[in-house]
Amino acid sequence: MRTRANAAAVIGALALSALALPSAAQADTQPSAAASRHMAAFAAKSGPGDTVNEPTQVTKVLINGGKDIVVGVSATVKVKVAITVTDPKGVSDADVFLWHGSTTATSDGFIDTDDISGDNFAKCVAVNATTSNCSQTISINPKTDLWAGSASAGSWKVSVAGIGNTGGFFQKSVYQTQRIQRASRLTVNAAPEPVKKGKPITATGKLDRANWDDFQYHGYASQPVKLQFRKKNSSTYTTVKTIKTNVYGNLKTTVKAVQDGYWRYVFTGTSTTPAVTTAGDYVDVR
């Protein structure tokens, strides 16, 4: 029983520190169902702070397979979390949650795990007598979990806790960071088709991305996008030119028709928006 009490107190301390949201944010948003479950579980537990009670250690946290998390405007994104915890006497529990902001006291975002039952948070499977691999799932709904709207995009802090079987614990409010990005879309249309050799080909398209304030896609302005070409019997694309999107996210440029092949646009991404590449649009040159 002592082990579970310690687990709730340690993990609860982390959660309560991240939940110290400013009153304005609390007035404008409602916590997700998962956050509500966590708050209930952590009620009356100890205060915030990073603590290591040897010899328990968290040695690895892997979120979304090490990739950025990309969220659109409606669908809930489920993210797998893997936590490796060590303790000479074996591992009891672990937990991870994400928070957004410069400090926990001014945090404007909190995303916790789906996997909570009583004081149990992660599902831990022993690798050997001292090490366990623990797993959780985090769900992100853009309409309920991203409290700051589009300003939520970018780097989030990852808080972690690990619990040993005999009371050892490890907790850190910023163990690492994790990017959550606004989903991007990109189109291309190369025309006319067919076209006479030497005549102009116009490549149009649009780059847009998810907006978490009105839950629609809007053009991404002033972004560099590469126009690339692949010969009909080749597997390699070559960059022909780089242009920028206009204020509406639209793209338009003209090139000379030389030979049959495929045209595509490539956006390399930003810290808040993932890279995206169109399929090739084939143009027959006669």
Helices and strands as residue ranges (DSSP letters): H 2-18, H 23-28, H 33-41, E 51-53, E 57-63, G 64-66, E 69-71, E 77-86, E 91-100, G 104-106, E 109-111, E 123-126, E 131-140, G 149-152, E 154-164, E 169-182, E 184-186, E 189-191, E 200-211, E 216-219, E 224-231, E 238-244, E 250-256, E 261-267, E 276-277, E 281-283
